[in-house]
Amino acid sequence: MRTLDNLDVKGRRVLVRADLNVPLDGETITDDGRIRASVPTIRALTGAGAKVVVCAHLGRPKGQVTPEYSLRPVAARLGELLGQDAAFASDVVGDSARSRVESLQDGQVALLENLRFEPGEESKDDATRRAFAERLAGLAELYVGDGFGAVHRKHASVYDVPQLLPHAAGGLVVAEVEVLKKLTGEPERPYVVVLGGAKVSDKLGVIANLLTKVDRLLIGGGMAYTFLKAQGHEVGRSLLQEDQLDQVRGFLDEAAKRGVELVLPVDVLAAVTFAADAEHEVVEATAIPADREGLDIGPRTRELFASKLADAKTVFWNGPMGVFEFDAFAGGTKAVAEALIARTGGDGAFTVVGGGDSAAAVRRLGLQEDGFSHISTGGGASLEYLEGKTLPGLAALEA
């Protein structure tokens, strides 16, 4: 991929596809990690004298102008982080966008409204998507793809626009790809992957691919209960995907056949209901009471997982171990994160937090982000790369 070093940007309008899909509580940004991750590339461009036009999405407004998904609060925070105003356009390719872009001076920044307010951005019809891409590309002379969290989407701003303009990958995308190449090339061993989150179905492809590459696979979170059920254990009212049991049995057989150590919880925090203040107790993972649901891995599992990470040289972690948004059920996720931090640096491990809820958990739990080798900004994109899929946004940047 071409990088910023391959573009002459001085005095030119550069469209930057960023990932600014941050969580909002009303108009309050509750985690600005993705905005902060976008700043270095934008600063590099403004410092080189570019007129920077940033575009991004927020949420899933499905082609409708939806006020609660406006990027206006993001523009304010981006301006604070950049130390200069980020002029906000109240539309994507309309009069406001054109006016904001035309008024930019060298080194200044504008942010367009939510790309997904435009039906053409996500359209499955190539002609519709291309027509919107042409209008978007018309705002600029050059394109920089820096929204790693969206490169697995065949969307106009990610896939079509770089086909219409001279293009390069931003620093964030370059860094993400370098990390993923380390994980998929010849990683130092033992290579341990920790997977959590709610559903096995979200990670079928990546589990199948990882079983051919890793030494150990640790399974926590809601998806662990489908694995436990597949072994014949009682899981009570815990999250369960009955339609995935045969698939999971296949994973268990494949791991055994390949000599991959597949580690499941040995105890869990079982609650009477799904609530922050729910009554709960520690129970054996193989005998969860019928009237309870597992909401976090238990203390012995935390110790077990930490011991399985203690000699790791490469670690990839995606997905929380429990409902970390509830303080009572955040301990398992924190324990795994702390075990990774303990392995990072020096002659320890190369540790990667695979974006999404895992990255959000690190910040919510107050852990130091520099305690890990890398925190990805794109959970879905990271998983699809590890699955071996071709990512449309990366393919377009490489063309």
N, C-alpha and C positions, 0 to 999 in steps of 0.2 A: 504493500500500500504506500502511496505517496503520503508524505507528512507535510506539516506547515512549512518546513524548510524548502519544499518544492514549489511553493506558491509565492509570487510577488504580489503582496497585498496592499502596498502603500497607495493610499488614495482611491482604493477600489471598494466596492460594496461586496461584503462577504456574508453569505447566508450560513449561519451556524445552526445545525440541527442538534439541540441540546436535550438532555433528559432532566426536566424540571418537575416531574410528576411527584410532588410532595404531598404528605397528608395535611389536611386543613381541618381546623375546628372553627367553623364559621369562616372568618377571614384571617385567623391566626394560624401560622405555619407551626406545626408541632414537631417537625423534624426537617431541618434544612440541609441535611447531608448531601442530597443530590445537587442543590444549588451551589453549595461550596465546592463540590467536585467539578462543576462546570467553569468555575472562575479562572483557573490557570490558562485554559485555552483562549477564553475571551480576552484575558489580559495580554496574552502573547500577541493576539491580533491587533488590539488597540495600541499596544506598544510599538507595533510595526507600522502604525499609521492607517490601519484599515477602518472602514466604516462598517461596523458590525451590526448585522440584523439577525437577532436570535429568534428561533422558532422552536416550539415545544408543545407537548400535550399535557393535559391534566385530567385524570379520571376517565370516565366513559360516557360522555354526553351524547354519543351516537348520532353525530351529525346535526345536533340541535344546539342553538345558542341557549346555554343553561347558566344563569348567573353564578350559581354556587361553584361552578367549575372555571370561573374566570381566572386568568393568570395575573390579574392586577396586583394581588398581594405579593406574588412572586417577583414582579417587577420592582416593587419597593425594596424587598429583601436583597435582590440582585444588585440594585443600586448601592445599598449599604455596603455590601461585600466588595464591590468594585471601587468604592470611594468616588463614584460619579453617578449622575442621574442615568437611569435606564429608561429612556422615553417609551411610554407604553402606547401601542396602537390598539384601538378598541375593536378592530376587526383583523382578519388574517390577510386578505388580498384586496381589500376595498379601499375607499378613499382615505381612511385614517392611516392604514398601513403605508400607502403610497406617499402621503404627506409626511409621515414620520421619517420614512427612508430618504426622501428627497431633501429633508432638512438636516440630515446628518453631516457633521464635519469629520475630518480625519480624526480617528481615535475615539469617536463617540459610539454609543450603543443604543439600539432600539430593541424592544421585545414585542413581537406580534401576539395577538390574542390566541387562545387555545386552538391549535390546528384541528382538533377533532370537532370543533363547531362547524367545520366544512364537511359535507357528506363525501366529497371527493377524496379526502385524506385516507379513509379506510375502505373505500369502495373495492369490491371484488371484480368490478368491470374495468378492464384495462384501459379502455378509452375514457371513461369517466375519471378515473384516477389520473391518467396522463394529462387530461385537460386542466385539472386543478394544479398538477405539478408544473405545467407550463406557466400558469399565472403566478405561482409562487416563485419559480425560477426567474421570472421577469423582474423581480424586485432586486436582483443581485447580478454580479458578474462572476463570482466564484462561490464554491460550496465547500463547507467543512462539516463532515459527519463526526459529531462528538457525543451523540446520545446512545451510549452503549446499551442502555436498558430497552431500546426500541429496535436494535438491529436485527432481531429475529422476526420482525413484522414486515410484510410486503406492503408498506404504506407509501403514499406519494412522496412525503418529505424524506423518507428513508431510502427508498428504492428508485423512484423515478427521477427525482430532481438531480441526483448526481450523474444521471445519464445525459442531462441537458446542459450542465455547466462543468468547466474545469474543476476538479475536486481533489480533496485530500482528507485524510483522517486526522482528527484532533488528537491532542495528547492523551486524553482520557481513553479513547478507543484503542490507541496504540498500546497503552499500558495494560489495558484489560486483555488484549489479544496476546501480549507477551506472557502474561501470567497463565492464561489458559493453555498456551503452547507448552509451558513447563509441565502442566498437569497431564497433558495428553501425549507428551513426547516420551522422555525417559526420566520420570520422576525418581528422586532419591527414595530408597526404601529403608524401612517399612513405609508404605503408602497407605494411609488410613483415611477413609471417607466417613463423615458423620452426616446422616440424613434424618431430618425431622419434618415437622409440618403436619398438616391435616390429612392429606390424601395420598395413598399409594398411587392412584391413577394419574396424579400429576407428575410422577417420577418414574413411570414404567420404563421408558426408553433409556433414561440415564442409569437406572439400576442394572438393566440388562447389559449395557455397555461397560459399566464400571466393574461388573463381576469378571470381566476379561482382563482387568488392569490392576485392581487393588489387592492389597494383602489382607486388609480388614475392612469390614463394613459395619458400622454401628448404627442401629435403627432406633430412633426415639420418636417423641411426638405422637400425634393422633394416628399416624400410619402404623405405628408399632402394634396396635391392637389387632389389625388385620393379620399381621405376621403371627401374633400369639394365637389367634383363632385358627389360623391355618395349621398350627401345630396341635390343635385340639383342645386348647385351654378356654376356660370361661372368662369372658371379658365384660360381663355385666352390661351396663348401658353405655359403655365406652364407644367412641367413634369407630364405626366398622363399615367396610365396603365389602359386603357379601359377594358382589359380582367379581371381585378381584381375588378371591380365595384360591382358585385354581392357578392363576398367574403367580401368586405369591408362593404357593407350594413348588411351582417350577423354579422360582428363584432360590428357594431353600435347597432344592436338589442340585441346582447348578453350582451353588456356592460349595456344597459338600464335594461335588465332583471335581471342582477346580482347586480345592484346598484353600478357598477363601474363608477366613474366620468371620462368620456373620453373627454379630452380638446383639441380643435383644435385652430389654429391661428385665431385671429380676425382682424389682419391687416398684410400686407406683403409689402416688397420692390419689386415693379414690374418694370422690366427693359425692354427696347426696344429690347435688344439683349443680348446674353450670352457673356459678355466681362467684363474685370476688370474695364474699364472706361465707362461702359454703362450708358446712361442717365436713371434715374429711379425716381420713386416717391412712397410715401406711399399711399396705397389704401386699401379699405375694403377687407378682405379675401373672402367675399361672392360676390364680384363684381369686379373681376380682368378684366381690359380692354382686349378686344379680341386680340389686337396687342402687348400685353405685357406678360412677364413671371415672375413668382415669384421666386426670388433668395435668399430671406432671410425672416425671420419673422420680423414684424414691431415693433415699440417701445411699443405700447399698449400690444402686445402679450408677449413681453419680461417681462413687468411688471406683466402680468397675470400669466405667467409660474412661475415667482419668487414667487408670492403670493401663488401659489399652492404647492410650495416646502417649504414654510416658516415654516410649522409645521411638516414636514416629519421626521420620525425616521429612515427610510431606503429608499435609493434612488439608482436606477440603471439607468445609462444613456448610450445609445448606438446610435451614429449617429449624425452628425452635423445638425444644424438648418437651414443652408444655405450654400452658396458656400464660405466657410471660407477661401479658398485659395486666393480669391479676397478681399482685405482690405475693400472695400465698402460694402461687403456682409458678413462680419465676425462678425458683432455686435450681432446677435442673438445667435450664438454659444458661444460667450464670455459671454453674459449675463447669459445663463444657467449655464455655468461653474462657474461663480462668485457666482451665487445663491447656487450652491452645496458647494462651499468653505465656504460660510457664514453659512451653516448648519453643517459643519463638526467639530467634536471634542467636548470635554466637554460633556454637556448633550444634544448635538445636534444630528445629524444623522450619520448613517453608510453609507458613500457615495462611490459608485463604478462606475468608468468610464470603460465601457465595451470594451476597446481595439479599434483596427482599426482606422478609421478616427477620432473618438472622442479623442483617446490618442494623435494622431498626432496633432490635433487642440490645445490641451492643451499646447503642447510644442511650436507649431508655434506661438501661441498668447502670449507666454512669461509668462504663469501662473505657479505658484509653484506647482510641482507635489506632494509635501507633504501636499498640501492643501486639498487633498482628502484622504479618508480612504484607497482606493486601486485603482490603475490603471492597468487594465488587459493588458496582452500582446497578447491576442488572441480574436479578435472580433468574428469570425465565431465559434470558439470553445466555447466561452462563451454563445453565442446565442443558439447553439445546446444543451448545458448542460441545459440551462433554459427552452428549449423546451421539455426536458425530454428524449432526445435521449441517447442511449448508445454510448459513444465515443470509437472507436477502440483502440486508444493509451492508454487510461486510463484502459480499460478492460485488455489489455496486461500487463500493470504494476501491476494490481491487481491479476493476475493469479499466 
